[in-house]
Structure formats: C-alpha cells, structure tokens
Amino acid sequence: MRLIMLGAPGAGKGTQAKILADTYKIPHISTGDIFRANIKGGTELGKKAKSYMDAGALVPDELVCELVADRIAQEDCRDGYILDGFPRTIPQAEALDQAAEALGQKLDYAVDIDVPDESIINRMSGRRACVGCGATYHIKFNAPKKADICDTCGAELILREDDKPETVQKRLSVYHEQTQPLIDYYTKKQMLVSVDGTQSMSDVTTAILNALKED
C-alpha cells in the first residue's frame, strides 16, 4: 500500500499516518524526518538542505523532491509507505509521480482528512504546551489536572505562537492556496479517498480503513 496523506494543518493527518503505518506495517515518511535523517547522516542531499535551513530559507522544491525520491527507493519501502506532508503542491505531486514511475512503483491512494477551518482553529487554539518537558494538552479533550500546570513536571503550560487563531488562519490560507488543488489533482486520477475528520480519532481511522477496503 502506497498512500499520500492530505489535510489542513491540525486535521490529524500525522496521527492517522502513524496508525495506518502500524496497521499496514509500512514506513511513515514525513519530510521533516527525511531532512533530519539526511542532515544527521551527512549525506550530500542533507548538506544541501542544511545550507538552506541554516540561512533561514525554504528548501527548494527540486531538492525536496530529490530527498523524497531517494527515501522511497530504500529497501524498507519496497512493500509500501505513507507520505505525510508531501506533496504540498502540484509540481511536487508531478515530481512524485515521475519518481515512483521510475522506480516501478504505483501510488495507490491520496487520503484527505476533511475538517472545516472553524473546527481546526478551535482545536488548535485549545492546545497547550509545557515550557518544561514539552508535554502537550488540550483544554477540552486532554486537560491537565490543574489549569495551566503540567501534570508531569509542574511547569507552566502555554499557547504556542503556532497555535494562536491568527497564526492558524494564516497557515490555513496558505494550505488552501497551495495544497487544496491537490484534491482536484488526485480526484482526476481517481486516487482520492476523503473522510470526515471531525469524528473521533478512532472513527476517522475506521472510516479510512473501510474506504481503502471498499476500493
């Protein structure tokens, strides 16, 4: 099974990708993990990526695509993989198609976890992070025993800049502009599986697994 996970920031695609990877016994691949592994390993691609990151610049599409192509060519990806956070744009999707074809691979499905913007803003603005140990909470779904205090280490819990409503709205605007067209791209290729991401985590997983079985 070769899957692509789609969904806005905060839709829960990373969580579902990990569950599906465990279910199908295939690697869960995120671009962040690829960057870190190549930089740590001192590969040529990793050195190139690090030079951009150190300069505070975005790693260009061409290099990101090279890194992903290199990763999906590895032995542990022979029976499948789940891509999380890639592709983000149509050019990246086209490059992925070419890379997979060159490896004799067929991408099976793009799984879209559909959550309205309003729900995402509410979800993310309820998150709290511990300044001490990094533990995460949610004021509604996973509240600490004592308000604004970490259960584990007793340090203060804060609303991260990334989770503030105005920041989330900006991230959603970028998503709709750049990544939303991928929904149309994979629909035309008859690869899209869309599920309601407002359900509970376990119900979203069940919906995805059922949709993949049906297809």
Short mmCIF file of the C-alpha atoms (twelve columns), coordinates in Angstrom:
data_MODEL
# 
_entry.id   MODEL 
# 
loop_
_atom_site.group_PDB 
_atom_site.id 
_atom_site.type_symbol 
_atom_site.label_atom_id 
_atom_site.label_alt_id 
_atom_site.label_comp_id 
_atom_site.label_asym_id 
_atom_site.label_seq_id 
_atom_site.Cartn_x 
_atom_site.Cartn_y 
_atom_site.Cartn_z 
_atom_site.pdbx_PDB_model_num 
ATOM 1   C CA . MET A 1   0.000   0.000  0.000   1 
ATOM 2   C CA . ARG A 2   1.406   3.398  -1.030  1 
ATOM 3   C CA . LEU A 3   -0.550  6.269  0.486   1 
ATOM 4   C CA . ILE A 4   -0.376  10.062 0.461   1 
ATOM 5   C CA . MET A 5   -1.930  11.862 3.449   1 
ATOM 6   C CA . LEU A 6   -3.704  15.157 2.746   1 
ATOM 7   C CA . GLY A 7   -5.404  17.543 5.125   1 
ATOM 8   C CA . ALA A 8   -5.056  21.015 6.562   1 
ATOM 9   C CA . PRO A 9   -2.705  21.778 9.487   1 
ATOM 10  C CA . GLY A 10  -4.359  20.361 12.605  1 
ATOM 11  C CA . ALA A 11  -6.631  17.966 10.689  1 
ATOM 12  C CA . GLY A 12  -4.903  14.988 12.335  1 
ATOM 13  C CA . LYS A 13  -3.174  13.536 9.289   1 
ATOM 14  C CA . GLY A 14  0.091   12.892 11.145  1 
ATOM 15  C CA . THR A 15  -1.705  10.882 13.839  1 
ATOM 16  C CA . GLN A 16  -3.637  8.860  11.260  1 
ATOM 17  C CA . ALA A 17  -0.492  8.304  9.174   1 
ATOM 18  C CA . LYS A 18  1.236   6.696  12.183  1 
ATOM 19  C CA . ILE A 19  -1.761  4.454  12.897  1 
ATOM 20  C CA . LEU A 20  -2.002  3.359  9.248   1 
ATOM 21  C CA . ALA A 21  1.744   2.732  9.085   1 
ATOM 22  C CA . ASP A 22  1.434   0.395  12.102  1 
ATOM 23  C CA . THR A 23  -1.636  -1.287 10.587  1 
ATOM 24  C CA . TYR A 24  -0.052  -1.977 7.210   1 
ATOM 25  C CA . LYS A 25  3.497   -2.480 8.600   1 
ATOM 26  C CA . ILE A 26  4.977   0.114  6.241   1 
ATOM 27  C CA . PRO A 27  7.153   3.206  6.901   1 
ATOM 28  C CA . HIS A 28  5.571   6.531  7.864   1 
ATOM 29  C CA . ILE A 29  7.584   9.133  5.976   1 
ATOM 30  C CA . SER A 30  7.460   12.849 6.742   1 
ATOM 31  C CA . THR A 31  9.637   15.442 5.021   1 
ATOM 32  C CA . GLY A 32  10.871  16.597 8.445   1 
ATOM 33  C CA . ASP A 33  12.120  13.078 9.238   1 
ATOM 34  C CA . ILE A 34  13.827  12.851 5.824   1 
ATOM 35  C CA . PHE A 35  15.599  16.174 6.367   1 
ATOM 36  C CA . ARG A 36  16.770  15.186 9.852   1 
ATOM 37  C CA . ALA A 37  17.994  11.740 8.759   1 
ATOM 38  C CA . ASN A 38  19.984  13.133 5.822   1 
ATOM 39  C CA . ILE A 39  21.455  16.004 7.835   1 
ATOM 40  C CA . LYS A 40  22.424  13.634 10.676  1 
ATOM 41  C CA . GLY A 41  23.876  11.150 8.193   1 
ATOM 42  C CA . GLY A 42  25.895  13.869 6.466   1 
ATOM 43  C CA . THR A 43  24.640  12.899 3.003   1 
ATOM 44  C CA . GLU A 44  25.186  15.212 0.031   1 
ATOM 45  C CA . LEU A 45  21.440  15.900 -0.127  1 
ATOM 46  C CA . GLY A 46  21.421  16.557 3.623   1 
ATOM 47  C CA . LYS A 47  24.284  19.064 3.330   1 
ATOM 48  C CA . LYS A 48  22.411  20.910 0.585   1 
ATOM 49  C CA . ALA A 49  19.198  21.010 2.640   1 
ATOM 50  C CA . LYS A 50  21.087  22.205 5.740   1 
ATOM 51  C CA . SER A 51  22.642  25.099 3.839   1 
ATOM 52  C CA . TYR A 52  19.161  26.446 3.024   1 
ATOM 53  C CA . MET A 53  17.798  25.794 6.505   1 
ATOM 54  C CA . ASP A 54  20.789  27.446 8.191   1 
ATOM 55  C CA . ALA A 55  20.188  30.524 6.040   1 
ATOM 56  C CA . GLY A 56  16.549  30.577 7.159   1 
ATOM 57  C CA . ALA A 57  15.398  29.847 3.597   1 
ATOM 58  C CA . LEU A 58  12.866  27.301 2.360   1 
ATOM 59  C CA . VAL A 59  14.370  24.134 0.898   1 
ATOM 60  C CA . PRO A 60  13.540  24.383 -2.848  1 
ATOM 61  C CA . ASP A 61  11.021  22.021 -4.435  1 
ATOM 62  C CA . GLU A 62  13.630  20.327 -6.591  1 
ATOM 63  C CA . LEU A 63  15.749  19.326 -3.581  1 
ATOM 64  C CA . VAL A 64  12.736  18.226 -1.500  1 
ATOM 65  C CA . CYS A 65  11.665  16.006 -4.408  1 
ATOM 66  C CA . GLU A 66  15.179  14.537 -4.664  1 
ATOM 67  C CA . LEU A 67  15.167  13.727 -0.940  1 
ATOM 68  C CA . VAL A 68  11.736  12.046 -1.147  1 
ATOM 69  C CA . ALA A 69  12.706  10.092 -4.292  1 
ATOM 70  C CA . ASP A 70  15.836  8.859  -2.508  1 
ATOM 71  C CA . ARG A 71  13.789  7.800  0.552   1 
ATOM 72  C CA . ILE A 72  11.082  5.844  -1.315  1 
ATOM 73  C CA . ALA A 73  13.802  3.981  -3.235  1 
ATOM 74  C CA . GLN A 74  15.110  2.423  0.009   1 
ATOM 75  C CA . GLU A 75  14.590  -1.259 0.816   1 
ATOM 76  C CA . ASP A 76  12.073  -0.744 3.639   1 
ATOM 77  C CA . CYS A 77  9.726   0.991  1.170   1 
ATOM 78  C CA . ARG A 78  9.566   -1.989 -1.167  1 
ATOM 79  C CA . ASP A 79  6.132   -3.099 0.088   1 
ATOM 80  C CA . GLY A 80  4.713   0.390  0.527   1 
ATOM 81  C CA . TYR A 81  4.875   3.617  2.538   1 
ATOM 82  C CA . ILE A 82  2.807   6.543  3.769   1 
ATOM 83  C CA . LEU A 83  3.845   10.060 2.786   1 
ATOM 84  C CA . ASP A 84  2.878   12.708 5.346   1 
ATOM 85  C CA . GLY A 85  3.383   16.375 4.401   1 
ATOM 86  C CA . PHE A 86  4.421   15.668 0.824   1 
ATOM 87  C CA . PRO A 87  3.438   16.579 -1.810  1 
ATOM 88  C CA . ARG A 88  2.211   20.055 -0.866  1 
ATOM 89  C CA . THR A 89  1.897   21.481 -4.394  1 
ATOM 90  C CA . ILE A 90  1.006   20.280 -7.898  1 
ATOM 91  C CA . PRO A 91  4.664   20.461 -9.119  1 
ATOM 92  C CA . GLN A 92  5.682   18.272 -6.155  1 
ATOM 93  C CA . ALA A 93  2.863   15.813 -6.975  1 
ATOM 94  C CA . GLU A 94  4.032   15.604 -10.585 1 
ATOM 95  C CA . ALA A 95  7.633   15.066 -9.473  1 
ATOM 96  C CA . LEU A 96  6.481   12.312 -7.092  1 
ATOM 97  C CA . ASP A 97  4.589   10.588 -9.928  1 
ATOM 98  C CA . GLN A 98  7.745   10.636 -12.049 1 
ATOM 99  C CA . ALA A 99  9.939   9.340  -9.203  1 
ATOM 100 C CA . ALA A 100 7.517   6.498  -8.394  1 
ATOM 101 C CA . GLU A 101 7.200   5.549  -12.067 1 
ATOM 102 C CA . ALA A 102 10.981  5.476  -12.448 1 
ATOM 103 C CA . LEU A 103 11.109  3.022  -9.515  1 
ATOM 104 C CA . GLY A 104 8.326   0.881  -10.983 1 
ATOM 105 C CA . GLN A 105 6.011   1.870  -8.118  1 
ATOM 106 C CA . LYS A 106 2.290   2.670  -8.270  1 
ATOM 107 C CA . LEU A 107 0.823   5.186  -5.825  1 
ATOM 108 C CA . ASP A 108 -2.454  3.742  -4.552  1 
ATOM 109 C CA . TYR A 109 -4.458  6.442  -2.764  1 
ATOM 110 C CA . ALA A 110 -4.416  10.031 -1.548  1 
ATOM 111 C CA . VAL A 111 -6.321  10.138 1.753   1 
ATOM 112 C CA . ASP A 112 -7.882  13.518 2.518   1 
ATOM 113 C CA . ILE A 113 -8.904  14.154 6.120   1 
ATOM 114 C CA . ASP A 114 -11.538 16.842 5.693   1 
ATOM 115 C CA . VAL A 115 -12.051 19.245 8.614   1 
ATOM 116 C CA . PRO A 116 -13.695 22.718 8.335   1 
ATOM 117 C CA . ASP A 117 -11.415 25.685 9.075   1 
ATOM 118 C CA . GLU A 118 -13.518 26.738 12.070  1 
ATOM 119 C CA . SER A 119 -13.078 23.322 13.713  1 
ATOM 120 C CA . ILE A 120 -9.317  23.411 13.134  1 
ATOM 121 C CA . ILE A 121 -8.987  26.890 14.668  1 
ATOM 122 C CA . ASN A 122 -10.981 25.734 17.720  1 
ATOM 123 C CA . ARG A 123 -8.897  22.556 18.033  1 
ATOM 124 C CA . MET A 124 -5.528  24.261 17.766  1 
ATOM 125 C CA . SER A 125 -6.331  27.275 19.940  1 
ATOM 126 C CA . GLY A 126 -7.192  24.795 22.713  1 
ATOM 127 C CA . ARG A 127 -3.745  23.212 22.665  1 
ATOM 128 C CA . ARG A 128 -1.305  23.915 25.487  1 
ATOM 129 C CA . ALA A 129 2.391   23.028 25.626  1 
ATOM 130 C CA . CYS A 130 4.595   22.616 28.697  1 
ATOM 131 C CA . VAL A 131 7.557   25.007 28.810  1 
ATOM 132 C CA . GLY A 132 9.446   22.458 30.917  1 
ATOM 133 C CA . CYS A 133 9.158   18.961 29.430  1 
ATOM 134 C CA . GLY A 134 7.301   19.696 26.186  1 
ATOM 135 C CA . ALA A 135 4.209   17.623 27.065  1 
ATOM 136 C CA . THR A 136 1.073   18.687 25.193  1 
ATOM 137 C CA . TYR A 137 -2.509  19.077 26.412  1 
ATOM 138 C CA . HIS A 138 -5.854  20.313 25.164  1 
ATOM 139 C CA . ILE A 139 -8.144  22.369 27.385  1 
ATOM 140 C CA . LYS A 140 -11.200 20.421 26.159  1 
ATOM 141 C CA . PHE A 141 -10.001 16.973 25.028  1 
ATOM 142 C CA . ASN A 142 -6.944  16.334 27.225  1 
ATOM 143 C CA . ALA A 143 -6.977  18.867 30.043  1 
ATOM 144 C CA . PRO A 144 -4.297  18.958 32.774  1 
ATOM 145 C CA . LYS A 145 -5.429  18.156 36.311  1 
ATOM 146 C CA . LYS A 146 -4.654  21.741 37.362  1 
ATOM 147 C CA . ALA A 147 -5.313  24.559 34.891  1 
ATOM 148 C CA . ASP A 148 -2.206  25.777 33.026  1 
ATOM 149 C CA . ILE A 149 0.118   23.458 35.008  1 
ATOM 150 C CA . CYS A 150 1.819   20.353 33.568  1 
ATOM 151 C CA . ASP A 151 0.795   17.077 35.242  1 
ATOM 152 C CA . THR A 152 4.251   15.609 34.629  1 
ATOM 153 C CA . CYS A 153 6.722   18.276 35.739  1 
ATOM 154 C CA . GLY A 154 4.628   21.082 37.245  1 
ATOM 155 C CA . ALA A 155 5.866   23.721 34.812  1 
ATOM 156 C CA . GLU A 156 3.653   26.337 33.137  1 
ATOM 157 C CA . LEU A 157 1.522   25.466 30.102  1 
ATOM 158 C CA . ILE A 158 1.371   27.990 27.268  1 
ATOM 159 C CA . LEU A 159 -0.476  28.583 23.997  1 
ATOM 160 C CA . ARG A 160 2.261   28.363 21.368  1 
ATOM 161 C CA . GLU A 161 2.564   31.069 18.721  1 
ATOM 162 C CA . ASP A 162 1.821   28.459 16.034  1 
ATOM 163 C CA . ASP A 163 -1.490  27.582 17.707  1 
ATOM 164 C CA . LYS A 164 -2.843  31.137 18.079  1 
ATOM 165 C CA . PRO A 165 -6.020  31.675 15.996  1 
ATOM 166 C CA . GLU A 166 -4.484  34.392 13.798  1 
ATOM 167 C CA . THR A 167 -1.441  32.210 13.030  1 
ATOM 168 C CA . VAL A 168 -3.615  29.157 12.320  1 
ATOM 169 C CA . GLN A 169 -5.773  31.238 9.953   1 
ATOM 170 C CA . LYS A 170 -2.660  32.294 8.007   1 
ATOM 171 C CA . ARG A 171 -1.483  28.665 7.766   1 
ATOM 172 C CA . LEU A 172 -4.924  27.596 6.552   1 
ATOM 173 C CA . SER A 173 -4.899  30.317 3.880   1 
ATOM 174 C CA . VAL A 174 -1.544  29.019 2.588   1 
ATOM 175 C CA . TYR A 175 -2.899  25.457 2.658   1 
ATOM 176 C CA . HIS A 176 -5.996  26.334 0.629   1 
ATOM 177 C CA . GLU A 177 -3.943  28.259 -1.908  1 
ATOM 178 C CA . GLN A 178 -1.148  25.708 -2.411  1 
ATOM 179 C CA . THR A 179 -2.362  22.298 -1.312  1 
ATOM 180 C CA . GLN A 180 -6.115  22.353 -1.929  1 
ATOM 181 C CA . PRO A 181 -5.520  21.968 -5.719  1 
ATOM 182 C CA . LEU A 182 -4.085  18.511 -4.916  1 
ATOM 183 C CA . ILE A 183 -7.616  17.393 -4.023  1 
ATOM 184 C CA . ASP A 184 -8.647  18.069 -7.633  1 
ATOM 185 C CA . TYR A 185 -5.413  16.538 -8.957  1 
ATOM 186 C CA . TYR A 186 -5.941  13.205 -7.181  1 
ATOM 187 C CA . THR A 187 -9.704  13.215 -7.835  1 
ATOM 188 C CA . LYS A 188 -8.993  13.360 -11.581 1 
ATOM 189 C CA . LYS A 189 -6.548  10.466 -11.192 1 
ATOM 190 C CA . GLN A 190 -9.295  8.535  -9.303  1 
ATOM 191 C CA . MET A 191 -6.986  8.148  -6.312  1 
ATOM 192 C CA . LEU A 192 -8.751  10.336 -3.745  1 
ATOM 193 C CA . VAL A 193 -10.343 8.916  -0.598  1 
ATOM 194 C CA . SER A 194 -11.979 11.612 1.542   1 
ATOM 195 C CA . VAL A 195 -13.111 11.085 5.142   1 
ATOM 196 C CA . ASP A 196 -14.850 13.282 7.714   1 
ATOM 197 C CA . GLY A 197 -12.086 14.379 10.090  1 
ATOM 198 C CA . THR A 198 -14.468 15.872 12.668  1 
ATOM 199 C CA . GLN A 199 -15.192 12.385 14.063  1 
ATOM 200 C CA . SER A 200 -13.264 10.845 16.960  1 
ATOM 201 C CA . MET A 201 -9.730  9.681  16.195  1 
ATOM 202 C CA . SER A 202 -10.739 6.002  16.187  1 
ATOM 203 C CA . ASP A 203 -13.753 6.671  13.948  1 
ATOM 204 C CA . VAL A 204 -11.557 8.523  11.438  1 
ATOM 205 C CA . THR A 205 -9.187  5.516  11.368  1 
ATOM 206 C CA . THR A 206 -12.114 3.123  10.832  1 
ATOM 207 C CA . ALA A 207 -13.511 5.312  8.025   1 
ATOM 208 C CA . ILE A 208 -10.129 5.356  6.254   1 
ATOM 209 C CA . LEU A 209 -9.614  1.580  6.570   1 
ATOM 210 C CA . ASN A 210 -13.157 0.898  5.346   1 
ATOM 211 C CA . ALA A 211 -12.716 3.214  2.358   1 
ATOM 212 C CA . LEU A 212 -9.433  1.563  1.400   1 
ATOM 213 C CA . LYS A 213 -11.034 -1.907 1.653   1 
ATOM 214 C CA . GLU A 214 -14.003 -0.856 -0.492  1 
ATOM 215 C CA . ASP A 215 -11.744 0.487  -3.205  1 
# 
